[in-house]
């Protein structure tokens, strides 16, 4: 689990960074798949850990931009809890 910062600057004004938790999963064929639990459907990938994180930042920025254009409320970063369950 990784938390990434997203900072946008519009009209020369820097906004307060928003932090989103992203989950990086190693793929069998190599690389990583990245999801953001707070943003349903926000999924990306990368060949390396660093590329996956960079792609996650871009995917989150694009997601938020699309929400803004559709005049939807920008989601707040969710608090996600993880637990292990034995079955």
trRosetta pair geometry for C-beta under 8 A, 3 or more apart (Angstrom, degrees):
i j d omega theta_ij theta_ji phi_ij phi_ji
1 21 6.1 -10 -174 -169 103 108
1 22 7.7 155 -159 81 56 41
1 23 5.8 -30 -106 -103 68 72
1 24 8.0 175 -96 21 20 76
1 82 6.9 -140 -51 -25 148 150
2 21 7.3 145 81 -157 37 60
2 22 5.3 -26 72 66 89 88
2 23 7.6 156 25 -96 75 24
2 24 5.9 27 6 -8 122 112
2 53 6.8 -76 124 -105 154 108
3 19 5.3 19 176 179 111 112
3 20 7.1 168 -152 85 67 30
3 21 5.3 -40 -96 -97 75 62
3 22 7.4 144 -109 16 24 73
4 19 7.0 164 79 -149 35 66
4 20 6.0 -20 59 63 85 80
4 22 5.5 13 0 2 116 122
4 53 6.2 171 -100 -160 130 92
4 56 5.8 143 1 108 167 122
4 57 5.8 -130 159 -77 137 85
4 60 7.3 171 89 1 125 154
5 17 4.5 -5 -168 178 103 139
5 18 7.6 139 -158 72 55 37
5 19 5.6 -34 -98 -96 60 78
6 17 6.2 146 69 -160 40 79
6 18 5.1 -23 63 62 100 86
6 19 7.4 168 16 -90 77 28
6 20 6.5 21 -7 5 121 107
6 57 6.0 169 -100 -146 86 80
6 60 5.3 -113 -82 108 148 130
6 61 6.1 -174 -155 -70 120 81
6 64 7.5 140 141 -5 151 149
7 14 6.6 2 175 -164 112 96
7 15 6.7 176 -160 69 66 75
7 16 8.0 -105 -122 144 85 19
7 17 4.2 -46 -77 -95 90 89
7 18 7.9 165 -79 18 45 62
8 14 8.0 163 92 -147 39 52
8 15 5.3 8 65 34 81 121
8 61 6.8 142 -84 -132 107 102
8 64 7.7 -133 -44 99 144 140
9 12 6.9 0 169 -140 103 14
9 13 6.5 174 -157 78 69 37
9 14 4.9 -27 -102 -96 96 64
9 15 7.1 -164 -89 6 43 77
10 13 6.1 -21 72 54 61 90
10 15 7.3 24 18 -27 91 114
18 64 7.9 137 51 -92 151 154
18 77 5.9 165 175 -36 93 114
19 77 5.6 -7 84 -66 60 174
20 36 5.3 8 155 -152 130 120
20 38 5.5 -126 -141 42 99 132
20 39 7.0 -4 -150 -11 145 113
20 60 5.7 -177 36 -128 154 146
20 77 4.9 -146 -95 -115 59 109
21 36 7.1 140 84 -147 52 67
21 37 6.2 -10 84 32 105 108
21 38 6.9 111 42 -16 82 108
21 77 7.0 117 -3 -173 76 108
21 78 7.6 -81 29 72 111 75
21 80 5.4 -121 64 27 153 127
22 34 5.3 6 174 -172 120 105
22 35 6.8 161 -158 81 71 35
22 36 5.1 -39 -102 -90 78 76
22 53 7.5 149 74 -121 149 67
22 56 4.8 29 -127 -165 164 149
22 60 7.9 -99 -73 -54 119 127
23 34 6.8 157 77 -151 48 54
23 35 5.1 -12 54 58 101 87
23 36 7.7 -180 14 -82 75 29
23 37 6.8 68 -14 -36 115 96
24 32 4.7 -11 -168 -172 97 134
24 33 7.5 149 -155 74 48 42
24 34 5.3 -17 -98 -98 68 84
24 49 6.9 54 -179 -135 159 78
24 52 5.7 94 -127 128 115 143
24 53 7.6 -37 -76 -67 134 77
24 56 8.0 -81 -78 -53 93 144
25 32 6.4 141 68 -158 40 73
25 33 4.9 -19 61 59 99 92
25 34 7.7 -178 19 -79 71 36
25 35 7.8 20 -3 4 110 99
26 31 7.8 148 -152 91 56 32
26 32 5.9 -45 -98 -99 44 75
27 30 6.1 -17 80 67 98 22
27 31 5.0 -2 35 73 123 79
27 32 6.5 -164 -8 -95 91 19
27 33 5.8 96 -63 -22 104 94
27 45 7.5 24 -34 -146 139 122
30 47 6.9 11 135 -151 104 71
31 45 5.9 49 149 172 126 104
31 46 6.0 -170 -160 98 98 39
31 47 4.6 -63 -99 -120 105 36
31 48 7.3 -56 -118 -38 66 26
31 52 7.1 143 -176 -67 78 115
32 45 6.3 174 90 -153 53 67
32 46 5.5 -4 55 57 95 80
32 48 7.8 -10 5 127 109 14
32 49 6.3 79 -21 -100 147 50
32 52 3.9 -17 73 -86 124 159
33 43 6.8 -9 -178 -170 95 101
33 44 7.8 165 -158 91 53 35
33 45 5.0 -30 -105 -99 56 95
33 52 7.9 -83 -47 -138 4 125
34 43 6.9 155 84 -157 56 51
34 44 5.0 -15 61 66 105 80
34 45 6.4 175 12 -89 81 36
34 46 7.0 24 -14 4 121 98
34 52 5.0 147 -41 177 124 100
34 53 7.5 157 -98 -83 154 37
34 55 6.7 148 35 87 139 102
34 56 4.5 -90 141 -81 153 111
34 59 7.5 157 93 35 116 148
35 42 6.9 117 -158 88 57 69
35 43 5.2 -15 -99 -103 77 80
36 39 4.4 16 98 40 118 102
36 42 4.3 -25 43 90 112 125
36 43 8.0 -147 13 -73 74 42
36 56 6.9 135 -58 -162 108 101
36 59 7.4 179 -10 105 127 114
36 60 5.9 112 -66 -89 165 102
36 63 7.7 -147 59 20 144 165
37 78 6.1 -100 110 67 99 127
37 80 5.0 75 79 -88 155 144
38 75 5.8 169 162 126 96 130
38 76 7.5 -102 -162 100 131 43
38 77 5.2 -74 -87 -142 171 47
38 78 4.0 178 -100 10 94 97
38 80 7.5 -114 -53 -45 83 112
39 42 3.7 25 106 -3 115 138
39 60 6.5 163 6 -122 161 77
39 63 5.1 56 -175 151 143 159
39 64 8.0 -76 -108 -57 139 73
39 75 6.4 175 -88 54 73 142
41 63 7.9 154 89 -121 89 120
42 59 5.5 132 -171 143 91 111
42 60 6.3 62 -174 -91 144 60
42 63 4.8 -22 -99 -73 119 154
43 59 7.4 -119 75 -173 17 155
44 52 7.2 154 108 -154 97 65
44 55 4.3 -165 148 137 137 110
44 56 5.6 -166 54 -82 128 53
44 58 7.5 115 -108 70 165 91
44 59 4.2 -143 -39 -45 131 149
45 52 6.4 -47 -175 -116 35 92
45 55 6.7 -32 69 102 27 158
46 49 7.4 108 94 -124 124 4
46 50 7.5 -131 145 80 148 42
46 51 3.4 175 -171 107 122 89
46 52 3.1 -146 38 -66 121 58
46 53 7.3 -64 19 9 160 45
46 54 7.0 108 -101 49 149 84
46 55 4.8 -178 -63 10 108 132
46 56 8.0 -75 -19 -25 124 83
47 51 5.4 19 45 60 72 152
47 52 7.8 -163 38 -48 29 85
48 51 4.5 92 51 10 82 104
48 52 6.8 -143 91 -8 41 87
49 52 5.8 -57 -150 35 27 113
49 53 6.6 25 154 -17 63 105
50 53 5.9 -55 -151 35 31 109
50 54 6.4 30 153 -16 65 107
51 54 5.7 -55 -146 39 33 111
51 55 6.1 33 154 -18 66 107
52 55 5.7 -55 -145 39 29 111
52 56 6.3 36 151 -26 63 104
53 56 5.4 -50 -148 30 33 116
53 57 6.7 36 152 -20 63 99
54 57 5.8 -49 -155 30 34 112
54 58 6.6 29 150 -13 64 106
55 58 5.6 -56 -149 40 36 111
55 59 6.0 37 152 -22 69 107
56 59 5.6 -53 -142 37 31 111
56 60 6.2 31 157 -18 65 106
57 60 6.0 -56 -147 37 27 109
57 61 6.3 28 154 -18 63 108
58 61 5.7 -54 -146 37 31 112
58 62 6.3 30 155 -17 64 107
59 62 5.8 -55 -147 39 30 111
59 63 6.2 35 152 -23 64 106
60 63 5.5 -51 -146 34 31 115
60 64 6.4 28 157 -15 65 106
61 64 6.0 -58 -148 39 29 107
61 65 6.2 30 153 -21 64 109
62 65 5.6 -54 -144 37 31 113
62 66 6.3 32 156 -19 65 105
63 66 5.9 -57 -152 35 27 110
63 67 6.5 29 150 -20 63 105
64 67 5.5 -51 -149 34 34 114
64 68 6.4 37 152 -21 65 104
64 74 5.9 37 -147 -134 93 108
65 68 5.6 -54 -150 34 32 113
65 69 6.4 30 153 -18 65 106
66 69 5.7 -53 -146 37 33 110
66 70 6.3 21 157 -9 65 111
67 70 6.0 -67 -148 46 27 103
67 72 4.5 -88 -163 70 79 107
67 73 7.5 -50 170 82 117 26
67 74 5.6 122 111 -98 136 62
67 75 7.4 -112 -131 -5 167 82
68 71 7.5 28 178 -79 33 32
68 72 7.7 -85 -63 50 20 69
68 74 6.6 11 -71 -70 83 105
75 78 7.4 -27 161 -40 116 91
